[in-house]
Amino acid sequence: MAPISLAIHAPGSDMQPSVNSIRYLRDCSGNDLVQQYVTFHIFFSNKHIPDNIPNPDEFLKTPYNCSLPAPYAVNSSTTYKEKTNLLYPVNVGRNIARAAALTHFLLPLDIELYPSPYLVPQFLNMIARNEPPLSTSNKPRVFPLSLFEIDKNYSPPQTKLELQGMLKNKTAIPFHKYVCPTCHNIPRGNEWMAKPETPLMEVFYVGKREGKFSHWEPIFIGTHSDAYYDDRLSWEGKKDKMTQAYIFCAKDYEFMILSNAFLVHKPGIKYYKANPKRDKYASRQAAYVNNVIKKELKKIFGSKPGCVL
């Protein structure tokens, strides 16, 4: 129940089904929430411009035929992106969606992450109260959210109390526990999971991206003044958020972890699976980050002990 700025990668012939999906979501959802809250931003590279680009002021005027199946319910292998073996420019999408957002505070999320209910009013109430440490710190800050995966047979928890029950019976686990536990292991994470839900949202703990959390990829509420993601990094190459996290570390950001707020990944627990094709891209991207981007970031933002890429 808050504004959503959604970027969609639609190169080549993926444009039309993407446009039809927007129309379907706006016209066939049984309510007007998408029309009220969501703005859509379609992007593609100049090497894969669609043959037909609908006029955004015109195509929404014609109601969609809701008797047709949802246009987005397709096998991903049939998309233009997959047929032409394109990489997914995830950071371009993130930056486009963020730049188009009109609110002061932003929560940059990938589409498969679900925020806990009532996050927005609870967070804004906390900001309005302006209690310590909010009122006593003058350093740059962001507000990380704890992140979890749940069993595919269960629905996302609605409260922290419900989440705690799922953690206890092992139907929920910390995000990427079996893939990359250090990537999303937040400071004092075990204490956060054990602490009861508070009546009002508050800052649970102020952490830093250092020590055993030096490889942490926080997902957070921030503002337009925070560093953008590096457009040159793809989803396939992995660690696409690490450059931004390095900048936060170099600029001595404080990570004000929220007491009741959490994110749940689309149901299903991930396990590590070897992917030679993606590993090839990851190796190349890691080398590019280490040999090119790291030098750029150190020149621009300096280096600070404990800050790593």
C-alpha positions as CSV (number, residue, x, y, z in Angstrom):
1,M,0.0,0.0,0.0
2,A,2.6,2.5,-1.2
3,P,4.0,3.8,-4.5
4,I,5.8,1.2,-6.6
5,S,8.2,2.1,-9.4
6,L,8.7,-1.0,-11.5
7,A,11.4,-1.4,-14.2
8,I,10.9,-4.1,-16.8
9,H,13.6,-5.3,-19.2
10,A,11.9,-5.8,-22.6
11,P,14.3,-6.0,-25.5
12,G,13.2,-6.8,-29.0
13,S,10.0,-8.9,-29.3
14,D,9.7,-9.0,-25.5
15,M,8.2,-5.5,-25.7
16,Q,4.7,-6.5,-26.8
17,P,4.0,-9.2,-24.1
18,S,5.4,-6.8,-21.5
19,V,3.0,-4.0,-22.6
20,N,0.1,-6.5,-22.6
21,S,1.1,-7.7,-19.1
22,I,0.9,-4.1,-17.9
23,R,-2.5,-3.7,-19.4
24,Y,-3.6,-7.0,-17.9
25,L,-2.4,-6.1,-14.4
26,R,-4.1,-2.7,-14.6
27,D,-7.4,-3.9,-16.0
28,C,-7.9,-7.5,-14.9
29,S,-6.9,-7.6,-11.3
30,G,-10.3,-7.1,-9.8
31,N,-9.3,-3.9,-8.1
32,D,-7.6,-0.6,-9.0
33,L,-4.5,-1.0,-6.8
34,V,-2.1,-1.4,-9.7
35,Q,-3.5,1.7,-11.4
36,Q,-3.3,3.7,-8.2
37,Y,0.2,2.7,-7.0
38,V,2.4,1.3,-9.8
39,T,4.4,3.1,-12.4
40,F,6.0,1.0,-15.1
41,H,9.3,1.8,-16.8
42,I,10.4,-0.4,-19.8
43,F,14.0,-0.4,-20.8
44,F,16.2,-2.1,-23.5
45,S,19.6,-1.7,-25.0
46,N,20.2,0.3,-28.2
47,K,21.3,-3.0,-29.8
48,H,17.9,-4.6,-29.2
49,I,15.4,-1.9,-29.9
50,P,11.8,-3.3,-30.4
51,D,10.4,-3.0,-33.9
52,N,7.2,-1.5,-32.4
53,I,7.2,0.7,-29.4
54,P,3.6,1.6,-28.3
55,N,2.8,5.2,-27.4
56,P,2.5,5.2,-23.6
57,D,-0.2,7.8,-23.7
58,E,-2.4,5.8,-26.1
59,F,-2.1,2.0,-25.4
60,L,-3.6,2.2,-21.9
61,K,-6.8,3.8,-23.3
62,T,-8.0,0.5,-24.8
63,P,-9.2,-1.9,-22.1
64,Y,-7.5,-5.3,-22.1
65,N,-9.5,-8.4,-22.9
66,C,-9.5,-10.1,-19.5
67,S,-10.8,-13.4,-20.9
68,L,-7.4,-13.9,-22.3
69,P,-4.7,-15.7,-20.2
70,A,-2.2,-13.6,-18.3
71,P,0.5,-12.5,-20.9
72,Y,3.3,-13.0,-18.4
73,A,2.6,-16.7,-17.9
74,V,5.1,-17.9,-20.4
75,N,8.1,-20.2,-20.4
76,S,11.1,-18.0,-19.9
77,S,13.1,-20.0,-22.6
78,T,10.7,-18.6,-25.2
79,T,11.6,-14.9,-24.5
80,Y,13.6,-12.8,-26.9
81,K,16.2,-12.3,-24.1
82,E,16.8,-16.0,-23.7
83,K,16.7,-16.8,-27.5
84,T,19.3,-14.2,-28.1
85,N,21.4,-15.2,-25.0
86,L,21.3,-11.7,-23.5
87,L,22.6,-10.9,-20.0
88,Y,20.1,-9.4,-17.6
89,P,21.2,-5.8,-16.8
90,V,19.8,-5.9,-13.3
91,N,21.5,-2.8,-12.1
92,V,20.2,-0.7,-15.0
93,G,16.7,-1.8,-14.0
94,R,17.3,-1.0,-10.4
95,N,18.7,2.4,-11.2
96,I,15.8,3.3,-13.6
97,A,13.2,2.3,-11.1
98,R,14.9,4.2,-8.3
99,A,15.4,7.4,-10.4
100,A,11.8,7.4,-11.4
101,A,10.5,7.1,-7.8
102,L,9.0,10.3,-6.5
103,T,9.1,9.6,-2.8
104,H,11.9,10.8,-0.4
105,F,12.6,7.3,1.1
106,L,13.2,4.3,-1.2
107,L,13.2,0.6,-0.8
108,P,15.1,-0.9,-3.8
109,L,13.8,-4.5,-4.1
110,D,14.0,-7.2,-6.7
111,I,10.5,-8.3,-7.7
112,E,10.6,-11.7,-5.8
113,L,11.1,-10.0,-2.4
114,Y,8.0,-9.3,-0.3
115,P,8.1,-6.7,2.5
116,S,6.4,-7.3,5.8
117,P,2.9,-5.8,5.9
118,Y,2.5,-2.2,7.2
119,L,6.2,-1.6,6.7
120,V,5.7,1.9,5.2
121,P,3.4,3.5,7.9
122,Q,5.5,1.9,10.7
123,F,8.7,3.2,9.2
124,L,7.4,6.7,8.6
125,N,6.0,6.8,12.2
126,M,9.5,5.9,13.4
127,I,11.0,8.7,11.3
128,A,8.4,11.2,12.6
129,R,9.2,10.3,16.3
130,N,12.9,10.9,15.6
131,E,14.1,9.2,18.7
132,P,17.7,8.2,19.3
133,P,19.8,7.0,17.5
134,L,18.0,8.8,14.7
135,S,18.2,12.1,16.5
136,T,21.7,11.8,17.8
137,S,23.7,10.6,14.8
138,N,24.8,12.9,12.0
139,K,26.5,10.2,9.8
140,P,24.9,9.0,6.5
141,R,22.6,6.1,7.1
142,V,20.4,3.5,5.5
143,F,17.9,1.1,7.2
144,P,18.5,-2.6,6.4
145,L,15.8,-5.2,6.6
146,S,16.3,-8.8,7.7
147,L,15.8,-11.3,4.9
148,F,14.4,-14.8,4.8
149,E,13.4,-17.7,2.6
150,I,10.4,-19.9,3.4
151,D,9.3,-23.4,2.4
152,K,7.4,-23.4,-0.9
153,N,4.3,-25.0,0.8
154,Y,3.8,-22.0,3.1
155,S,2.6,-18.4,2.6
156,P,4.8,-15.5,3.7
157,P,4.4,-14.6,7.4
158,Q,2.4,-11.5,8.2
159,T,4.1,-10.6,11.5
160,K,7.5,-11.1,13.1
161,L,5.8,-13.4,15.7
162,E,4.6,-15.6,12.8
163,L,8.1,-15.5,11.2
164,Q,9.6,-16.5,14.5
165,G,7.3,-19.6,14.7
166,M,8.4,-20.5,11.1
167,L,12.1,-20.2,12.0
168,K,11.5,-22.4,15.0
169,N,9.9,-25.2,13.0
170,K,12.4,-24.7,10.1
171,T,9.8,-23.7,7.5
172,A,11.7,-20.4,7.3
173,I,15.5,-19.8,7.2
174,P,17.8,-16.8,6.8
175,F,18.2,-15.8,3.1
176,H,20.8,-17.7,1.1
177,K,21.7,-19.8,4.1
178,Y,22.6,-22.7,1.8
179,V,24.0,-20.5,-1.0
180,C,25.9,-17.5,0.4
181,P,25.3,-17.1,4.2
182,T,27.8,-14.3,4.6
183,C,26.1,-12.2,1.9
184,H,23.0,-11.5,3.9
185,N,24.1,-12.3,7.5
186,I,23.2,-9.1,9.3
187,P,24.9,-7.9,12.5
188,R,23.3,-9.4,15.6
189,G,21.0,-11.5,13.4
190,N,20.4,-14.2,16.0
191,E,19.4,-11.5,18.5
192,W,17.0,-9.9,16.0
193,M,15.3,-13.2,15.4
194,A,14.9,-13.9,19.1
195,K,13.7,-10.4,20.1
196,P,9.9,-10.1,20.5
197,E,8.0,-7.8,18.1
198,T,8.0,-4.3,19.5
199,P,4.8,-2.2,19.6
200,L,6.4,0.5,17.4
201,M,9.1,0.1,14.8
202,E,12.5,1.2,16.1
203,V,16.2,0.9,15.4
204,F,17.2,-2.5,16.7
205,Y,20.9,-2.0,16.2
206,V,23.4,0.3,14.4
207,G,25.8,-1.9,12.5
208,K,28.8,-1.4,10.1
209,R,29.8,-3.2,7.0
210,E,33.1,-4.4,8.5
211,G,34.8,-7.4,10.2
212,K,32.8,-10.6,9.6
213,F,30.2,-8.5,7.9
214,S,32.6,-7.0,5.3
215,H,30.9,-9.0,2.5
216,W,27.4,-8.1,3.6
217,E,25.0,-7.1,0.8
218,P,22.3,-5.2,2.7
219,I,18.9,-4.6,1.3
220,F,17.7,-1.3,2.8
221,I,15.5,1.7,2.9
222,G,17.5,4.7,1.8
223,T,17.0,8.0,-0.1
224,H,17.9,9.5,-3.5
225,S,21.2,10.7,-2.1
226,D,22.6,7.2,-1.8
227,A,25.0,5.8,-4.4
228,Y,23.5,4.1,-7.4
229,Y,24.3,0.5,-8.4
230,D,27.0,0.0,-11.1
231,D,25.2,-0.2,-14.5
232,R,28.0,-2.4,-16.0
233,L,27.3,-5.4,-13.8
234,S,24.8,-8.1,-14.8
235,W,22.7,-10.5,-12.7
236,E,24.5,-13.4,-14.3
237,G,27.9,-12.1,-13.1
238,K,26.8,-12.2,-9.4
239,K,27.7,-9.8,-6.5
240,D,26.1,-7.0,-8.5
241,K,25.3,-4.9,-5.3
242,M,28.8,-5.1,-3.8
243,T,30.1,-1.9,-5.4
244,Q,27.4,0.1,-3.8
245,A,28.0,-1.6,-0.4
246,Y,31.7,-0.7,-0.7
247,I,30.9,3.0,-1.3
248,F,28.7,2.9,1.9
249,C,31.6,1.4,3.8
250,A,34.1,3.9,2.5
251,K,31.7,6.8,3.4
252,D,31.3,5.4,6.9
253,Y,27.6,4.8,6.6
254,E,25.6,3.6,9.6
255,F,23.3,0.6,9.0
256,M,20.3,1.2,11.3
257,I,18.7,-2.2,11.4
258,L,14.9,-2.1,11.9
259,S,13.3,-4.0,14.7
260,N,10.1,-5.4,13.2
261,A,10.7,-5.1,9.4
262,F,11.7,-8.1,7.3
263,L,11.7,-9.3,3.7
264,V,10.6,-12.7,2.5
265,H,11.7,-14.2,-0.8
266,K,9.1,-15.7,-3.1
267,P,8.4,-19.1,-1.5
268,G,11.0,-21.8,-2.0
269,I,14.3,-22.5,-0.3
270,K,17.4,-22.3,-2.5
271,Y,20.3,-24.7,-2.4
272,Y,23.6,-24.3,-4.1
273,K,23.7,-25.9,-7.6
274,A,26.7,-25.7,-9.9
275,N,26.0,-23.6,-13.0
276,P,29.0,-23.7,-15.3
277,K,27.5,-21.1,-17.7
278,R,26.8,-18.6,-14.9
279,D,30.1,-19.4,-13.2
280,K,31.8,-18.3,-16.3
281,Y,30.1,-14.9,-16.3
282,A,30.7,-14.6,-12.5
283,S,34.5,-15.2,-13.0
284,R,34.6,-12.5,-15.7
285,Q,32.6,-10.0,-13.7
286,A,34.7,-10.6,-10.6
287,A,37.9,-9.9,-12.6
288,Y,36.4,-6.8,-14.0
289,V,35.3,-5.5,-10.6
290,N,38.8,-6.3,-9.2
291,N,40.8,-4.9,-12.0
292,V,38.8,-1.9,-13.1
293,I,35.9,-0.9,-10.8
294,K,37.9,-1.3,-7.6
295,K,40.5,1.2,-8.8
296,E,37.8,3.6,-9.9
297,L,36.0,3.5,-6.5
298,K,39.2,4.0,-4.5
299,K,40.1,7.1,-6.6
300,I,36.6,8.5,-6.2
301,F,35.7,7.5,-2.6
302,G,39.1,6.6,-1.1
303,S,39.9,3.5,0.8
304,K,39.1,2.7,4.4
305,P,40.5,-0.2,6.5
306,G,38.0,-3.1,6.5
307,C,36.1,-2.0,3.4
308,V,36.2,-4.8,0.8
309,L,34.6,-5.6,-2.6
